[in-house]
Amino acid sequence: MLKYRTVTLAVGALLLSVSFLVSPVVAMDKDGVMMKDGKMMMSKDGKMSPMDKEMTMSNGTKVMKDGKMMMKDGKEMNMKDGQMMMMDGKMMDGDKGKMGEMGK
């Protein structure tokens, strides 16, 4: 019984640790913008390229080439290295794999 419990806990811990590694990789396959090494990059169809113009996300958030974000309500923020914003306005922090929504 103790051996079964130990194996179950080990498998659970392994699956949990793998899920944290997969989150940033999955984000790269989605369309959006990302601050990488101090430069704004655009991800489209799995390909990264420098962001060449201001973009407006579907929730009304505007993202500028320098990483500034203007929310629909007028609040301004700056993207940090590793952060990604999906086209729907959801943010993903590459360091933590956490997602959130901006401008609500």
N, CA, C and O atoms as CSV, one atom per row, in Angstrom:
chain,resi,resn,atom,element,x,y,z
A,1,MET,N,N,0.830,-1.200,0.000
A,1,MET,CA,C,0.000,0.000,0.000
A,1,MET,C,C,0.872,1.261,0.000
A,1,MET,O,O,0.586,2.212,-0.728
A,2,LEU,N,N,1.930,1.270,0.810
A,2,LEU,CA,C,2.819,2.424,0.896
A,2,LEU,C,C,3.552,2.635,-0.428
A,2,LEU,O,O,3.759,3.775,-0.843
A,3,LYS,N,N,3.947,1.548,-1.092
A,3,LYS,CA,C,4.645,1.641,-2.375
A,3,LYS,C,C,3.720,2.239,-3.443
A,3,LYS,O,O,4.160,3.080,-4.227
A,4,TYR,N,N,2.456,1.825,-3.488
A,4,TYR,CA,C,1.479,2.357,-4.439
A,4,TYR,C,C,1.287,3.857,-4.214
A,4,TYR,O,O,1.219,4.636,-5.165
A,5,ARG,N,N,1.202,4.239,-2.973
A,5,ARG,CA,C,1.012,5.657,-2.625
A,5,ARG,C,C,2.224,6.491,-3.054
A,5,ARG,O,O,2.059,7.591,-3.580
A,6,THR,N,N,3.417,5.984,-2.839
A,6,THR,CA,C,4.643,6.680,-3.221
A,6,THR,C,C,4.725,6.841,-4.738
A,6,THR,O,O,5.078,7.910,-5.236
A,7,VAL,N,N,4.399,5.780,-5.466
A,7,VAL,CA,C,4.427,5.838,-6.927
A,7,VAL,C,C,3.389,6.843,-7.430
A,7,VAL,O,O,3.677,7.619,-8.342
A,8,THR,N,N,2.210,6.840,-6.862
A,8,THR,CA,C,1.150,7.771,-7.259
A,8,THR,C,C,1.580,9.215,-7.021
A,8,THR,O,O,1.366,10.068,-7.883
A,9,LEU,N,N,2.172,9.499,-5.887
A,9,LEU,CA,C,2.657,10.847,-5.583
A,9,LEU,C,C,3.776,11.266,-6.538
A,9,LEU,O,O,3.824,12.414,-6.979
A,10,ALA,N,N,4.663,10.343,-6.849
A,10,ALA,CA,C,5.772,10.650,-7.765
A,10,ALA,C,C,5.248,10.958,-9.168
A,10,ALA,O,O,5.715,11.902,-9.805
A,11,VAL,N,N,4.301,10.187,-9.648
A,11,VAL,CA,C,3.718,10.432,-10.965
A,11,VAL,C,C,2.985,11.770,-10.981
A,11,VAL,O,O,3.097,12.528,-11.944
A,12,GLY,N,N,2.245,12.060,-9.933
A,12,GLY,CA,C,1.542,13.345,-9.839
A,12,GLY,C,C,2.504,14.517,-9.852
A,12,GLY,O,O,2.261,15.513,-10.534
A,13,ALA,N,N,3.585,14.412,-9.112
A,13,ALA,CA,C,4.585,15.485,-9.084
A,13,ALA,C,C,5.239,15.660,-10.451
A,13,ALA,O,O,5.498,16.786,-10.874
A,14,LEU,N,N,5.502,14.570,-11.132
A,14,LEU,CA,C,6.101,14.630,-12.466
A,14,LEU,C,C,5.160,15.326,-13.452
A,14,LEU,O,O,5.598,16.183,-14.218
A,15,LEU,N,N,3.890,14.972,-13.441
A,15,LEU,CA,C,2.921,15.599,-14.338
A,15,LEU,C,C,2.775,17.094,-14.046
A,15,LEU,O,O,2.664,17.898,-14.972
A,16,LEU,N,N,2.774,17.459,-12.795
A,16,LEU,CA,C,2.665,18.862,-12.415
A,16,LEU,C,C,3.886,19.648,-12.884
A,16,LEU,O,O,3.744,20.759,-13.395
A,17,SER,N,N,5.077,19.090,-12.719
A,17,SER,CA,C,6.292,19.799,-13.136
A,17,SER,C,C,6.351,19.938,-14.651
A,17,SER,O,O,6.807,20.967,-15.150
A,18,VAL,N,N,5.907,18.939,-15.391
A,18,VAL,CA,C,5.898,19.012,-16.850
A,18,VAL,C,C,4.912,20.077,-17.319
A,18,VAL,O,O,5.181,20.765,-18.303
A,19,SER,N,N,3.784,20.226,-16.642
A,19,SER,CA,C,2.790,21.218,-17.053
A,19,SER,C,C,3.347,22.633,-16.963
A,19,SER,O,O,2.974,23.483,-17.772
A,20,PHE,N,N,4.222,22.910,-16.012
A,20,PHE,CA,C,4.830,24.244,-15.908
A,20,PHE,C,C,5.796,24.491,-17.062
A,20,PHE,O,O,5.957,25.632,-17.497
A,21,LEU,N,N,6.427,23.460,-17.552
A,21,LEU,CA,C,7.352,23.609,-18.670
A,21,LEU,C,C,6.619,23.783,-19.991
A,21,LEU,O,O,7.130,24.450,-20.890
A,22,VAL,N,N,5.452,23.208,-20.126
A,22,VAL,CA,C,4.712,23.237,-21.376
A,22,VAL,C,C,4.031,24.582,-21.594
A,22,VAL,O,O,3.891,24.997,-22.745
A,23,SER,N,N,3.602,25.279,-20.555
A,23,SER,CA,C,2.831,26.521,-20.698
A,23,SER,C,C,3.484,27.546,-21.616
A,23,SER,O,O,2.815,28.018,-22.535
A,24,PRO,N,N,4.764,27.925,-21.425
A,24,PRO,CA,C,5.363,28.902,-22.331
A,24,PRO,C,C,5.487,28.382,-23.762
A,24,PRO,O,O,5.376,29.163,-24.707
A,25,VAL,N,N,5.710,27.101,-23.936
A,25,VAL,CA,C,5.834,26.537,-25.271
A,25,VAL,C,C,4.500,26.614,-25.994
A,25,VAL,O,O,4.454,26.973,-27.171
A,26,VAL,N,N,3.420,26.284,-25.309
A,26,VAL,CA,C,2.087,26.360,-25.899
A,26,VAL,C,C,1.774,27.788,-26.283
A,26,VAL,O,O,1.165,28.023,-27.327
A,27,ALA,N,N,2.176,28.755,-25.461
A,27,ALA,CA,C,1.903,30.164,-25.745
A,27,ALA,C,C,2.575,30.599,-27.038
A,27,ALA,O,O,2.033,31.437,-27.759
A,28,MET,N,N,3.737,30.050,-27.344
A,28,MET,CA,C,4.451,30.451,-28.545
A,28,MET,C,C,3.707,30.017,-29.810
A,28,MET,O,O,3.925,30.593,-30.876
A,29,ASP,N,N,2.838,29.014,-29.711
A,29,ASP,CA,C,2.078,28.551,-30.859
A,29,ASP,C,C,0.846,29.415,-31.118
A,29,ASP,O,O,0.183,29.247,-32.142
A,30,LYS,N,N,0.536,30.315,-30.227
A,30,LYS,CA,C,-0.647,31.161,-30.364
A,30,LYS,C,C,-0.247,32.527,-30.901
A,30,LYS,O,O,0.904,32.946,-30.778
A,31,ASP,N,N,-1.211,33.211,-31.496
A,31,ASP,CA,C,-0.952,34.548,-32.023
A,31,ASP,C,C,-1.000,35.575,-30.901
A,31,ASP,O,O,-1.864,35.511,-30.027
A,32,GLY,N,N,-0.066,36.522,-30.932
A,32,GLY,CA,C,-0.018,37.584,-29.940
A,32,GLY,C,C,1.287,38.340,-30.036
A,32,GLY,O,O,2.018,38.230,-31.020
A,33,VAL,N,N,1.568,39.112,-28.999
A,33,VAL,CA,C,2.816,39.870,-28.928
A,33,VAL,C,C,3.546,39.511,-27.645
A,33,VAL,O,O,2.932,39.122,-26.651
A,34,MET,N,N,4.877,39.648,-27.680
A,34,MET,CA,C,5.692,39.242,-26.537
A,34,MET,C,C,6.887,40.163,-26.397
A,34,MET,O,O,7.491,40.565,-27.392
A,35,MET,N,N,7.229,40.498,-25.163
A,35,MET,CA,C,8.450,41.244,-24.886
A,35,MET,C,C,9.556,40.209,-24.706
A,35,MET,O,O,9.515,39.394,-23.785
A,36,LYS,N,N,10.537,40.253,-25.594
A,36,LYS,CA,C,11.633,39.283,-25.536
A,36,LYS,C,C,12.951,40.033,-25.641
A,36,LYS,O,O,13.214,40.712,-26.633
A,37,ASP,N,N,13.772,39.904,-24.617
A,37,ASP,CA,C,15.085,40.561,-24.567
A,37,ASP,C,C,14.958,42.068,-24.802
A,37,ASP,O,O,15.789,42.668,-25.484
A,38,GLY,N,N,13.914,42.671,-24.235
A,38,GLY,CA,C,13.725,44.119,-24.332
A,38,GLY,C,C,13.136,44.596,-25.644
A,38,GLY,O,O,13.030,45.801,-25.869
A,39,LYS,N,N,12.747,43.669,-26.521
A,39,LYS,CA,C,12.161,44.044,-27.813
A,39,LYS,C,C,10.795,43.398,-27.952
A,39,LYS,O,O,10.581,42.268,-27.513
A,40,MET,N,N,9.872,44.129,-28.569
A,40,MET,CA,C,8.541,43.589,-28.800
A,40,MET,C,C,8.564,42.703,-30.042
A,40,MET,O,O,9.046,43.097,-31.104
A,41,MET,N,N,8.035,41.507,-29.876
A,41,MET,CA,C,7.973,40.536,-30.960
A,41,MET,C,C,6.516,40.145,-31.178
A,41,MET,O,O,5.707,40.164,-30.250
A,42,MET,N,N,6.198,39.790,-32.417
A,42,MET,CA,C,4.855,39.361,-32.763
A,42,MET,C,C,4.920,37.882,-33.140
A,42,MET,O,O,5.789,37.460,-33.902
A,43,SER,N,N,3.994,37.113,-32.598
A,43,SER,CA,C,3.901,35.697,-32.920
A,43,SER,C,C,2.644,35.480,-33.754
A,43,SER,O,O,1.535,35.782,-33.313
A,44,LYS,N,N,2.828,34.960,-34.953
A,44,LYS,CA,C,1.692,34.681,-35.833
A,44,LYS,C,C,1.940,33.343,-36.521
A,44,LYS,O,O,2.977,33.131,-37.151
A,45,ASP,N,N,0.977,32.457,-36.387
A,45,ASP,CA,C,1.080,31.110,-36.977
A,45,ASP,C,C,2.358,30.397,-36.544
A,45,ASP,O,O,2.968,29.673,-37.331
A,46,GLY,N,N,2.763,30.603,-35.288
A,46,GLY,CA,C,3.937,29.935,-34.746
A,46,GLY,C,C,5.264,30.558,-35.124
A,46,GLY,O,O,6.313,30.035,-34.748
A,47,LYS,N,N,5.250,31.674,-35.864
A,47,LYS,CA,C,6.491,32.332,-36.287
A,47,LYS,C,C,6.638,33.664,-35.566
A,47,LYS,O,O,5.686,34.437,-35.452
A,48,MET,N,N,7.856,33.917,-35.081
A,48,MET,CA,C,8.152,35.167,-34.367
A,48,MET,C,C,8.822,36.150,-35.320
A,48,MET,O,O,9.686,35.783,-36.116
A,49,SER,N,N,8.400,37.415,-35.216
A,49,SER,CA,C,9.022,38.489,-35.990
A,49,SER,C,C,8.933,39.768,-35.175
A,49,SER,O,O,8.077,39.879,-34.297
A,50,PRO,N,N,9.804,40.738,-35.450
A,50,PRO,CA,C,9.731,42.003,-34.710
A,50,PRO,C,C,8.373,42.679,-34.936
A,50,PRO,O,O,7.824,42.649,-36.038
A,51,MET,N,N,7.852,43.280,-33.879
A,51,MET,CA,C,6.577,43.997,-33.980
A,51,MET,C,C,6.834,45.296,-34.730
A,51,MET,O,O,7.681,46.088,-34.318
A,52,ASP,N,N,6.114,45.526,-35.826
A,52,ASP,CA,C,6.397,46.691,-36.664
A,52,ASP,C,C,5.359,47.803,-36.579
A,52,ASP,O,O,5.550,48.873,-37.157
A,53,LYS,N,N,4.248,47.558,-35.853
A,53,LYS,CA,C,3.239,48.608,-35.705
A,53,LYS,C,C,2.407,48.356,-34.452
A,53,LYS,O,O,2.390,47.247,-33.916
A,54,GLU,N,N,1.727,49.384,-33.998
A,54,GLU,CA,C,0.817,49.286,-32.860
A,54,GLU,C,C,-0.284,48.287,-33.187
A,54,GLU,O,O,-0.736,48.194,-34.328
A,55,MET,N,N,-0.714,47.536,-32.167
A,55,MET,CA,C,-1.777,46.553,-32.377
A,55,MET,C,C,-2.885,46.779,-31.357
A,55,MET,O,O,-2.622,47.172,-30.220
A,56,THR,N,N,-4.118,46.531,-31.767
A,56,THR,CA,C,-5.263,46.600,-30.863
A,56,THR,C,C,-5.824,45.190,-30.716
A,56,THR,O,O,-6.180,44.543,-31.701
A,57,MET,N,N,-5.896,44.723,-29.463
A,57,MET,CA,C,-6.398,43.384,-29.181
A,57,MET,C,C,-7.926,43.410,-29.162
A,57,MET,O,O,-8.528,44.483,-29.128
A,58,SER,N,N,-8.547,42.245,-29.185
A,58,SER,CA,C,-10.008,42.178,-29.277
A,58,SER,C,C,-10.714,42.750,-28.054
A,58,SER,O,O,-11.888,43.109,-28.141
A,59,ASN,N,N,-10.025,42.846,-26.909
A,59,ASN,CA,C,-10.651,43.443,-25.724
A,59,ASN,C,C,-10.437,44.956,-25.667
A,59,ASN,O,O,-10.822,45.591,-24.686
A,60,GLY,N,N,-9.831,45.542,-26.702
A,60,GLY,CA,C,-9.633,46.989,-26.763
A,60,GLY,C,C,-8.278,47.475,-26.279
A,60,GLY,O,O,-7.984,48.664,-26.398
A,61,THR,N,N,-7.445,46.600,-25.739
A,61,THR,CA,C,-6.108,46.978,-25.282
A,61,THR,C,C,-5.224,47.265,-26.487
A,61,THR,O,O,-5.177,46.484,-27.437
A,62,LYS,N,N,-4.518,48.405,-26.436
A,62,LYS,CA,C,-3.566,48.745,-27.496
A,62,LYS,C,C,-2.164,48.458,-26.989
A,62,LYS,O,O,-1.813,48.807,-25.862
A,63,VAL,N,N,-1.370,47.818,-27.833
A,63,VAL,CA,C,0.021,47.501,-27.491
A,63,VAL,C,C,0.911,48.212,-28.493
A,63,VAL,O,O,0.776,48.033,-29.703
A,64,MET,N,N,1.845,49.041,-27.957
A,64,MET,CA,C,2.753,49.794,-28.800
A,64,MET,C,C,4.053,49.031,-29.024
A,64,MET,O,O,4.357,48.075,-28.310
A,65,LYS,N,N,4.817,49.466,-30.028
A,65,LYS,CA,C,6.083,48.801,-30.377
A,65,LYS,C,C,7.113,48.845,-29.250
A,65,LYS,O,O,8.011,48.004,-29.200
A,66,ASP,N,N,6.992,49.821,-28.342
A,66,ASP,CA,C,7.961,49.925,-27.240
A,66,ASP,C,C,7.535,49.133,-26.005
A,66,ASP,O,O,8.228,49.159,-24.988
A,67,GLY,N,N,6.392,48.422,-26.083
A,67,GLY,CA,C,5.941,47.601,-24.965
A,67,GLY,C,C,4.918,48.266,-24.073
A,67,GLY,O,O,4.440,47.649,-23.121
A,68,LYS,N,N,4.569,49.512,-24.355
A,68,LYS,CA,C,3.522,50.171,-23.568
A,68,LYS,C,C,2.171,49.597,-23.960
A,68,LYS,O,O,1.921,49.286,-25.125
A,69,MET,N,N,1.307,49.463,-22.965
A,69,MET,CA,C,-0.049,48.982,-23.195
A,69,MET,C,C,-1.021,50.040,-22.695
A,69,MET,O,O,-0.844,50.593,-21.610
A,70,MET,N,N,-2.029,50.313,-23.477
A,70,MET,CA,C,-3.090,51.234,-23.089
A,70,MET,C,C,-4.374,50.421,-23.024
A,70,MET,O,O,-4.880,49.939,-24.038
A,71,MET,N,N,-4.890,50.281,-21.802
A,71,MET,CA,C,-6.120,49.520,-21.640
A,71,MET,C,C,-7.302,50.336,-22.158
A,71,MET,O,O,-7.204,51.550,-22.341
A,72,LYS,N,N,-8.394,49.664,-22.386
A,72,LYS,CA,C,-9.606,50.307,-22.894
A,72,LYS,C,C,-10.067,51.425,-21.962
A,72,LYS,O,O,-10.623,52.424,-22.418
A,73,ASP,N,N,-9.838,51.258,-20.651
A,73,ASP,CA,C,-10.252,52.262,-19.665
A,73,ASP,C,C,-9.246,53.406,-19.518
A,73,ASP,O,O,-9.445,54.291,-18.686
A,74,GLY,N,N,-8.163,53.403,-20.314
A,74,GLY,CA,C,-7.166,54.468,-20.289
A,74,GLY,C,C,-5.958,54.187,-19.407
A,74,GLY,O,O,-4.999,54.959,-19.431
A,75,LYS,N,N,-5.973,53.114,-18.635
A,75,LYS,CA,C,-4.848,52.756,-17.771
A,75,LYS,C,C,-3.663,52.330,-18.627
A,75,LYS,O,O,-3.824,51.581,-19.591
A,76,GLU,N,N,-2.457,52.814,-18.270
A,76,GLU,CA,C,-1.242,52.465,-19.005
A,76,GLU,C,C,-0.377,51.517,-18.191
A,76,GLU,O,O,-0.271,51.631,-16.969
A,77,MET,N,N,0.236,50.580,-18.899
A,77,MET,CA,C,1.164,49.640,-18.273
A,77,MET,C,C,2.278,49.358,-19.271
A,77,MET,O,O,2.148,49.657,-20.458
A,78,ASN,N,N,3.367,48.783,-18.787
A,78,ASN,CA,C,4.479,48.377,-19.650
A,78,ASN,C,C,4.656,46.872,-19.558
A,78,ASN,O,O,4.600,46.298,-18.471
A,79,MET,N,N,4.869,46.237,-20.702
A,79,MET,CA,C,5.140,44.802,-20.690
A,79,MET,C,C,6.556,44.564,-20.175
A,79,MET,O,O,7.470,45.344,-20.444
A,80,LYS,N,N,6.717,43.481,-19.438
A,80,LYS,CA,C,8.017,43.095,-18.915
A,80,LYS,C,C,8.550,41.935,-19.742
A,80,LYS,O,O,7.791,41.224,-20.401
A,81,ASP,N,N,9.856,41.755,-19.700
A,81,ASP,CA,C,10.490,40.681,-20.447
A,81,ASP,C,C,9.855,39.339,-20.087
A,81,ASP,O,O,9.718,39.009,-18.909
A,82,GLY,N,N,9.469,38.571,-21.099
A,82,GLY,CA,C,8.857,37.267,-20.881
A,82,GLY,C,C,7.345,37.289,-20.899
A,82,GLY,O,O,6.721,36.232,-20.998
A,83,GLN,N,N,6.735,38.458,-20.807
A,83,GLN,CA,C,5.278,38.529,-20.839
A,83,GLN,C,C,4.780,38.470,-22.278
A,83,GLN,O,O,5.411,38.993,-23.196
A,84,MET,N,N,3.636,37.822,-22.451
A,84,MET,CA,C,3.016,37.721,-23.766
A,84,MET,C,C,1.552,38.077,-23.643
A,84,MET,O,O,0.892,37.700,-22.675
A,85,MET,N,N,1.041,38.806,-24.625
A,85,MET,CA,C,-0.383,39.108,-24.673
A,85,MET,C,C,-0.960,38.444,-25.910
A,85,MET,O,O,-0.491,38.654,-27.029
A,86,MET,N,N,-1.992,37.638,-25.683
A,86,MET,CA,C,-2.695,36.984,-26.780
A,86,MET,C,C,-3.577,38.015,-27.483
A,86,MET,O,O,-3.811,39.100,-26.952
A,87,MET,N,N,-4.057,37.681,-28.657
A,87,MET,CA,C,-4.869,38.602,-29.443
A,87,MET,C,C,-6.183,38.961,-28.751
A,87,MET,O,O,-6.794,39.978,-29.082
A,88,ASP,N,N,-6.624,38.145,-27.800
A,88,ASP,CA,C,-7.857,38.448,-27.078
A,88,ASP,C,C,-7.614,39.313,-25.843
A,88,ASP,O,O,-8.556,39.640,-25.121
A,89,GLY,N,N,-6.346,39.690,-25.595
A,89,GLY,CA,C,-6.017,40.554,-24.464
A,89,GLY,C,C,-5.585,39.815,-23.220
A,89,GLY,O,O,-5.278,40.451,-22.212
A,90,LYS,N,N,-5.549,38.492,-23.253
A,90,LYS,CA,C,-5.089,37.733,-22.087
A,90,LYS,C,C,-3.574,37.758,-22.048
A,90,LYS,O,O,-2.899,37.596,-23.064
A,91,MET,N,N,-3.055,37.967,-20.836
A,91,MET,CA,C,-1.609,38.016,-20.629
A,91,MET,C,C,-1.104,36.675,-20.140
A,91,MET,O,O,-1.780,35.963,-19.397
A,92,MET,N,N,0.101,36.349,-20.576
A,92,MET,CA,C,0.785,35.174,-20.061
A,92,MET,C,C,2.169,35.605,-19.624
A,92,MET,O,O,2.919,36.214,-20.387
A,93,ASP,N,N,2.496,35.281,-18.385
A,93,ASP,CA,C,3.821,35.577,-17.862
A,93,ASP,C,C,4.685,34.357,-18.118
A,93,ASP,O,O,4.489,33.314,-17.494
A,94,GLY,N,N,5.640,34.478,-19.029
A,94,GLY,CA,C,6.488,33.349,-19.412
A,94,GLY,C,C,7.271,32.773,-18.263
A,94,GLY,O,O,7.576,31.580,-18.269
A,95,ASP,N,N,7.618,33.599,-17.250
A,95,ASP,CA,C,8.419,33.111,-16.127
A,95,ASP,C,C,7.594,32.201,-15.217
A,95,ASP,O,O,8.127,31.253,-14.640
A,96,LYS,N,N,6.295,32.486,-15.087
A,96,LYS,CA,C,5.477,31.743,-14.149
A,96,LYS,C,C,4.439,30.870,-14.826
A,96,LYS,O,O,3.818,30.025,-14.181
A,97,GLY,N,N,4.243,31.070,-16.138
A,97,GLY,CA,C,3.242,30.275,-16.836
A,97,GLY,C,C,1.824,30.627,-16.444
A,97,GLY,O,O,0.906,29.844,-16.689
A,98,LYS,N,N,1.622,31.794,-15.838
A,98,LYS,CA,C,0.299,32.193,-15.375
A,98,LYS,C,C,-0.367,33.067,-16.429
A,98,LYS,O,O,0.286,33.885,-17.077
A,99,MET,N,N,-1.650,32.887,-16.588
A,99,MET,CA,C,-2.405,33.710,-17.517
A,99,MET,C,C,-3.359,34.614,-16.750
A,99,MET,O,O,-3.829,34.270,-15.665
A,100,GLY,N,N,-3.633,35.764,-17.327
A,100,GLY,CA,C,-4.595,36.692,-16.748
A,100,GLY,C,C,-5.143,37.550,-17.853
A,100,GLY,O,O,-4.662,37.510,-18.986
A,101,GLU,N,N,-6.155,38.330,-17.523
A,101,GLU,CA,C,-6.751,39.181,-18.543
A,101,GLU,C,C,-6.519,40.637,-18.172
A,101,GLU,O,O,-6.682,41.037,-17.020
A,102,MET,N,N,-6.135,41.417,-19.171
A,102,MET,CA,C,-5.860,42.823,-18.956
A,102,MET,C,C,-7.079,43.638,-19.371
A,102,MET,O,O,-7.855,43.224,-20.233
A,103,GLY,N,N,-7.234,44.783,-18.755
A,103,GLY,CA,C,-8.240,45.737,-19.177
A,103,GLY,C,C,-9.645,45.433,-18.705
A,103,GLY,O,O,-10.604,45.961,-19.268
A,104,LYS,N,N,-9.798,44.604,-17.698
A,104,LYS,CA,C,-11.141,44.335,-17.184
A,104,LYS,C,C,-11.412,45.163,-15.968
A,104,LYS,O,O,-12.495,45.075,-15.390
